[in-house]
Amino acid sequence: MATCRGSTSRNSIFDSFLQTWKEWQLTILMVVTMTLQLVLVVTGSFRKHTSNPLLHWTVWIAFIALDALAAYAIGLMLGEGCDTVFVLWAPILLFHLGASDSVSAYSPADNELWHRHGFKMSLEVLGAIYILSRAGDSCKFLGSSILLLLVGGFKYIERVLALRSGSVDQVVMSTRPIYKFMAMDHHHHFHRQEVLQSGSASAHYAEAAMLIVSGELNWYRGHQKDGVDDPFRDVVTYSDVVKCRDLKKAARYINEVCLAHALFKIYRRRLTNLRIHHKDDDYEKVRKIFFPSGQLSPLRIISVIDMELSFIYDGVFTKSSTGRYYHGFGLAIRCLSILLLFISAMDLLGLDVSRIECEGAGSVHLAGQVTILLVTLALMVECWQMFKIVRSNWTRVWLACTYIRLQRKVATSLDDHYKNSWYRWSARMVYGGFRYVGNPSKRHWEERIGQRSIVLDSMISVCWHYGRRLEVETVMRVIEAQAVVRNIVDVDASNVHYYLIERMARMFADVTSQNLAQRRDGIARSVRFPLMGSGDQPHNIELSPQFSPAHDSGLEQAILMWHVATSVCEMDLILNSSSPNAGEDSESRRRREEAKTITIALSRYCLHLLISWPKLTPGDPDLCHPLYAQLRSQLTKIFVRHPLNMESALLKDYHLAEVPGAATQRDMEAGAGASTQLNQATATLEAGIRLGRSILRHWATEEERWGKLAEVWVDILLYMAIAENAHPHTEQLAKGGELLTHIWVLLGHLGIGQRSWICHPPSS
């Protein structure tokens, strides 16, 4: 039979490629796994700071590919080959699998699969041990291989334990001592004698004593046993930190860091969709810590919540979820692993590279050079991660709690000179450690809020409409109008955040367990039944749809309606922008500009949440996109009709049925399925336009108009932050975070984070 020459040529090229791949595959796999490990180490900690999809895609690819390629490489080493190289490379692969401290889990679901990861780890560790045992006494680097196996095995086990600690069952178990401690009678927390320098037992200290910073596990064990002399001796509460003056001198930030850590221990229970506190009185105690009388500090609250979110992120997605590995025990073990890696590197560097390589069919290309490179990079990675741990908030909290415990031992060991001197020296060493841990970063999450405007999205559609018709002048006019609408205000996310916290402080600082339900109803009622029952607001407006008190139905329509109404006010601002009033003082002008900026920023931010992250909102995620698409289509038809004066299109008095191309009543009745959403979009757009025009008539002055609209949008955002499901917020922490998550955590601590109430419209 004749053979095609082209086919023979292709087969020879393919055979040559396979032969080359067989010779180089292990070398390539080791280099690739090393590269993926470096990608996770470098970029893993950045993903909580940004929502860049390219970075998150890179981290996801590295996270998935590293496990698969490492397992494949160990499988190849189990076959025949160069055991002199394999005894070094197999432990290094274990190190690659467990090295990254910043990415132990890519998503919360990975923590629930810790059994699978543990089984996979057992097989791979057994495979590495088999490779070492197969080499026997003939191996030239058996000592270095054993050291590398110890380091790699520890790092891999540490990762699996971190996954286990981040699972829901373990989170509930870890918060049980905190829950038990807070549920006890208050006077039980003060039965021990205070040994730190302190003033009078003020009410602030009494409230702060319920917050455990460290030592809850030892307390819980002692609480369950009978005959324990002092079960509180290892407990460090927030009041202990506040009363320790030496800590305040060592680090100005230590109170905020310890408060954030104590609140994190409480809020971990909320991540499992369980209630945080046992009684409403506990919420009141936390509120008094956040809002002490006469000492309102929004910047302090922002800083504490920001650090608490960082602890929450670390507890779900990093190795710090195990707790102990970021404290004294973990620091000691990591110092030991660095020492073992250093000894292995010196052993390999002191020998001839050619001794690592094998001869014959089992040879591995560049075995010596790659081995030295792998061990050196492993040492550098471990040193870098050790540096990051030392300068983390976990270490700062550990130093503070250790110093307080040592001071207690100093005060209780006055009769024993040797112990007293040892404790004093240890306390001085710990106190000196604060100069090396540095100050916390200003923000763990970047100050930014997403912005989306239905007017801008509709103008983009109008631009494409006239672009297809090659009407260049009209397109340029639309682009110019887009720029004006986009730059109507200069949004500063930090100012918006500060304004929200300040407003929440005024709303909830005086909340008690008696009027907590009324405050909750006040938020819900202001959103569900807007502009009703108040004489100073436009009252003869028929707003539809309203919220269903039980299921939040209509939230999407209400947000879109208020967004359209705010857009109408924006268009009026563009058309009627005038010079500042000569009789207006600077303070009034500042309040007006602030309210205008807050209103527009929150209006666009709420729409951004509704469209980009609907699962973060209490509405229906499946309804948001189609409803918004229909509403944008209706608004686009209005703008197409007025391409040269789109700013004034929303201010004209007409109905959508008059717009060419708009759906008629007969069209809406023709199709039952699609017409329902179209009917909702039409009604929402009409209600929003009428509401906006009514606001312009009744709230004539800009200061009154923007001030009241700012109050409406603050209430809407607070209502959106009262979420029952914690899972979307937890996932969002790994994607750059959202301002809504900050508000969600703060509302949870204040006792407002439950939507299990029914509110009724106010009586007219």
URWOQUI-V918946 format. One line per field, one symbol per residue. burial: I if it has 24 or more other ideal C-beta (glycine too) atoms within 12 Angstrom, else O. A space follows every 50 residues. Layout:
burial=???
This chain:
burial=OOOOOOOOOOOOOOOOOOOOOOOOIIIOIIIIIIIIIIIIIIIIIIIIIO IOOOIIOIIIOIIOIIIOIIIIIIIIIIOOIIIIIIIIIIIIIIIIIIII IIIIIIIIOIIOOIOOIOOIIOOIIOIIIOIIOIIOOOIIIIOIIIIIII IIIIIIIIIIIIIIIIIIOIIOOIIIIIIIIIOIOOOOIOOIOIIIOIOO OOOIIOIIIIIIIIIIIIIIOIIOOOOOOOIIOIIIIIIIIIIIOIIOOI IOIIIIIIIIIIIIIIIIIIIIOOIIIOOIOIIIIIIIIIIOOOOOOIOI IIIIIIIIIIIIIIIIIIIIIIIIIIIIOIIOIIOOIIOIIIIIIOIIOO OOOOOIIIOOOOOIIIIIOIIIIIIOIIIIIIIIIIOIIIOIIIIIIIII IIIIIIIIIIIOOOOOOOOOOOIOOIIOOIIOIIOOIOOIOOOIIOOIII IIIIIIIIIIIIIOIIOOOOOOOIIOIIIOIIOIIIOIIOIOIIIIIIII IIIIIOIIIOIOOOOIOOIIIIIIIIIIIIIOOOOOIIOOIOIOIIIOOO OIOIIIIIIIIIIIIIIIIIIIIIOOOOOOOOOOOOOOOOOIIIIIIIII IIIIIIIIIIIIIIIIIIIIIOIIOOIIIIIIIIIIIIIIIIIOOIIOII IIOOOIOOIOOIIOOOOIOOOOOOOOIIIIIIIIIIIIIIIIIIIIOOIO OIIIIIIIIIIIIIIIIIIIIIIIOIOIIIIIIIIIIIIIIIIIIIIIII IIIIIOOOIOOOOO
